[in-house]
Amino acid sequence: MTTLGLAASGQAALAQTLFSPPPALMPVAARTDRMFRVTVCLRPFRAAGPRIEIEPIAGKTVLHHYGHGGSGWSLSWGSAMEALPLVMQTGAREIAVVGAGAIGMTTAITAQRMGLKVTIYAKDRFPDVRSARATGTWSPYSRVAMESAATEAFATRWERMTRRTFTVHQSFLGLAGTPVEWVDQYALSDTPFEKRPKTVIAMPGGGNDSFVDYKDRVSDLVPRQDDLTSGSHPFPVSFARRTSTMRFNVADLFHQLESDFLLAGGRFVPMEFKAPADFARIREKVIVNCTGYGARALMKDESVIPVRGQIAWLLPQSQVDYGIQYDHVSLLARRDGILVQALGADESFGFNDPNEEPDHAAARASIEVVARAFRPRPAAAAL
């Protein structure tokens, strides 16, 4: 065999090693008696994308920074880099951040890295903020804008936010507590995979629209999907695909962010805000409003539309360290629990639903779907 042939053979062997399916996976104990809580999160969606703009309020300069849909963690660092230059233009050296969720924490730390002194004012901190109820999957394209409202300028900004956030999250890999990790994700189906059709969404003010799809703009950041042949994976389904995804262990990540913020001289001040006039109670002259879905009530901003998502939490299993999607349900194993979430048949699921009350019957139903993904199918009857 020629040297070139040996090299090609070696590359093929390496590819087979890297992408061959694992010999076994520990199955999830998907039983309702292992469910220890059910949480609901309202994602703050805006048809035009996140609000990043200055407004004078109560004698203060307020930079609004909210409305990231289902992509708060996945756009956080990059969105902060888009927003904070507006703060730097004011010349302020001390600023306030209102809100201690994903956007508030990453905005505050980014401001510190720019040399600013930062105080966070918030009614709630982890684990009581809505960001603590996020699934924890890298999803920068999850419900970020509508096609009719998003401009090409926004698409370009979104790509910058996505790439910057991806880069910063990579810096958390390998840290104690594993705040960020890469894990395998399996898409499972009983029928051949088909491209998901575009969903037409009924908008609150009338008319229909569809979510933007920017995945192709950052396809280089996402590992390829590999189709697994029947019998080469442990799932009792006919079709399976494997890829890798970035996982945020949200509890560990919040602890890391709060520690970083405090070590850099940051300060938390408990304070509740019920109306924009309450910003006058803040000592600093420049404020970054990172209140997420709370901005709908606080700012009377009805452009913020709730997108409801519910998670059923199963007890963690030390040997389960992957995710699956099957029959419109997703599962993600994290260090603090195994998260099971119904996705719905299309993207309208949960849209404009402000109900934050847990639905335990729906939670049990989603766990049963996961159980089916691991349950051996009966053998065909002999003829």
N, C-alpha and C positions, 0 to 999 in steps of 0.2 A: 504494500500500500504506500502511496506517495506521502510526503510530509503534509501536503495540503489535505490529502484524504484522512490522515491521522488527526489533523487539527479539526476537520469537520466532524469526524467521528467523536472526538473528545467533546466538542461543543454540543453535539446531539445527546451524548450521555449526560452532560451537565444539565441540559434543559430537561431531560427526563427525570433527573434527580430533583431538580428544583420544583417541577410542576406535577410530579407523580402524586396521586392521592395518598393520604395517610393510611396505614394498614388498619387502623381502628380509631374510633372516636368514642369517648365516654358518653353514653346517652344522657339526655336531660331527664331528671325525675319530674316529669310534667304532671304533677298531681295537685289538685286544689287544696289539699291539706298542707301543702308546702308553701302556699301563698301567705305571705305575712303582712302585706299591705297593698293598697291600690291608690295610685296618685294620678292627678289630672293636671295638665299644663296647658294654658292658653297661649299659643304662639302669637306674637304681635305682628301681624301681616299688614303691609301697606302696598297698594297696587303699584305705586310709583317707586317702590323700594324704600330702604331706610331713610328717615328724615335726618338730614345733616345740614343745619342752617342756624344762623344767629337771629335772635329776637330780643329786643330790650323788654324787660319785665321787672316791675317793682324797683326801678332804679338799678337793676343789675343787667349785665350782658349775659344772656343765656344762650348757650349752644345746645340745640336739640340733637340728640344722638340716640334714636330709638326706631323700632319698626323693622326688625331683621327677620321676621317670619320664623320659619323653622330652621334658620341657619345662624342663630346667635353665636354659639361656640365656634362654628366653622368660619365665620367672617370677622370675629371679634378683633383680633390684633390688626388686621388690615383695615378694618373700618375705623379703628382708633387713629391709624396713620392718615386716613383721609380727613377725619374730623379735626384733629388737634392743630393743624396749621392755622385754622381760623382762630383758635385761642391764642396762638403765638403772635398773631398779628395785633392783638390788643396790647401787647407789651406786659401783661400781667405775669408776675413771678409766683404768685400763690393763687390757686384755684380751688373750687369746690366741685365735687362730683356727687350728683344725687342718684342713688341707686347702687346696690352692692351685688347685683347679679353678674352674669358673664360679661356683659358690655361695660358695666360700671367698673368692675375690677380690672379688666384689661385696659380700659381707657385710663384709669388712674395710674396704673403701673407704666403705661406708655408715656404719660405726661411726666412722671418722675424721671424716666430715662431721658427726657428732653430737658431736664434741669429744673422742673417746676416743683414747688411744694404743694402737696395735695392733701385735702381732707375729704373723706367720704361721709356724706350725710344720708342716712337711710333708716327707715322704720325697721326693716328686717335684714338679717344677715344669714349666711348659710347656717343651717339647712332650710331656712324658711322662705328663701327667695324662689321665684318660679324657675329660674335657671337650674336649680337643684333637682328639678323633676324632668330634666331633659334626658333623652335616651342615651346620648353620649356617642353618637356615630358621626363621623366626618361627612357632612351633608351640606356643602356650601350652595347647592342649587335647589334646596328644599323650600319651595314657596317663598321666593324673594321678591317677585314682582309679577305684574300682568303684562301681556303682550301689548295691549293698546296703550298702556301708560309708560312703559319702560322705553327709554331712548337708547340710541347707540352709545351716547356718552355714558349712560348708566352701565351698559354692558361692559364698556371698557373699564369703568371704575370697579365694577363687580370683579372683573378678572384680576385687577390689582389687589383688591381686598383679599381675594381667595389665595393668590400666590403668596402674599405677605403672611397671611395667617398660617398657611401650610408650613412656611419656613420657620416661623416662631414655634409652632407646636413641635416641630422636629427637635428643637433644642431641649424639650422636656423628656425625650426618650432616654431611658436608662437611669433616670433620677430615682432616688429612694422613694418608695411609695407608688412607683409606676403610674404617675398621673396621666401619661399618654403612652399607648402601645399600638402595635400593629397586630391584628388578629385575622384569622381566616373567616371568610363569610361564604355561606353556601346558599345558592338559589335553587329551590327544589320545585318540581312540578310533575304532575301525573300525565300531562300532555305536552307536546312540543312547545318550546318557548316562542312567544310572539312579541313583537314590539308593542309596548303598551300604547293604546291610542290616546291621542290628545284629549284631555277632558275639557268640556265646555262648562264653565262655572257661572251660575246665576249670581250677579253682583247685588249687594244690598240696595243700591240706588236705582236698580233697573238695568236691563241689558245683560249680555253675556260676554265672557272673556275667557282667556286661557293663561295658565302660568307660563312664564318664559322657560326656555330650556337652553341652558348655557353649557351643558356638560362637555360638548365638543371643544370648547375654548380652553379647557384645562385637562384634556384627555391624557396628556403626558404625565400628570400627577397621579393618575389612577392606574394601579396594576391591571394587566389584562385579565379577562375572564377565560377560564379553561373549562371546556365541556368534559365531563367525566363519563366514561362509558358505564353502562349498566353492569353492576357487579363489582365495580372498582371503588365503590363508596358504600358506607354503612347504612344509607337511608333506603327505606322500602318504596322508592319512587322510580319512575322510568327515566326521568331527566334531571340532571344535576349539573350545576356550574359552580366553580370555586374561584374566588378572588381574595384579595386581602384588603382590609379597610382599617383606617385609623380609629382607635377607640379612645374616648375620654373617660377615665375613671373619675367621675365627677367629684366624688367626695375627696379623693386624693388631690385632684386638680385645684379645688377650692382651697384646701388647706395650704397647698403650695403658693397659690396666688396671695392669700391673706398674709402668709409669712413673708413673702417677698415685699409686699406693700408696707408692712410694719417695719421690716428691717431697713427699708429705704427712708424711714422717717414719717411714713403715713400715719394718719389718725382717723379713727372711726368716731362719729358723733351720732348717737341715736336721735332721730327726728322724723316726725310724720308730716307729710305734705298733703293737704286736702284741696288746695287751690293755688293757682300761680302766685297770688299775693303772698303766700307763705315763703316764697324765695327771699323776701325781704328780711327774714329772720337769720339768714346766712351771713356770716361775717365777710366772706370773700366777695369781691365785686364781679368776678367772672365765674360762671356756673356751667357745668356740663350736665345736661338733663338726660340721664341714662335710665329712665324708669320703665322701659319696655312696654308691656301691655298696660301697666299702670298709667301710662301717659294718656290713654283713652279717656279715663275719668279725670285725671289731674288737669289735663290741658283741654278737656272737652273736645278731643280730637277724634272725630268719628271716621277719619281715614284709617285708623288702626282697627283692623278687623280680627276678631278672635278665630283661631283655628285650633279646635279642641283635639288634644291627644291624651289617651289614657294608657297607663302602664300597670300591669299586674306584676308584682315582685315575688319571685320564687327564692327560696333559700339558696345561697350560693353553693356550688359544688367545686371543690378545689381542682378537679381534673377536667372540668368543662370550661373551655377557654376559646370559644368560637361563637359565631352567629349563624342564624339561618333565616330565610324567608320562604314561607310556604302558605299557600291558600290565603293570601291577603293578611297574613300575620307575620310579624318579625320577632325574632328572639336575639338578644345580645347578652352574653355572659360577661358580667363585670365582677370586680372584687367584692362589691358590697351587695350583690344579688344578681339573679338572672331575670332580665327585663323582657316581658312579653307584651307586645303592643299590636292591636288590630290596626291594619292600614286601610281597610275598606277596599272596595272593588275599583275605585278610581280616586283622583285627587280632590274630589269634592267632599270626601269624607271628613267630617269635623269642621268644614268651612262655615264661618259665621255662626258658630255654636258657642255661646258664652257660658254654658253650664259647666261649673267646676266641681259638681258633686260626683263622686265615684259611682260607677255602675258595676256592682259586684257580679251581677249575672253575666254581663258582657265580658268581664274579666275572666270568669270561669270558662266561658265559651272559647275565649282565645287560648287558654291553657289546653283545652281539649284538642284544638287544632294542632298545637305543638305536639301533644301526645300522639296524634295520628302520624306525625312525621317520623316517629321512632318505632311505631308499632308494626311488627311483621305482618305482611298481607297474607291472607289464606291462600294456600296453593290451589291452582286450578283443578277442578274435579277431573278425574280420569275418564276418558271416553269408553 
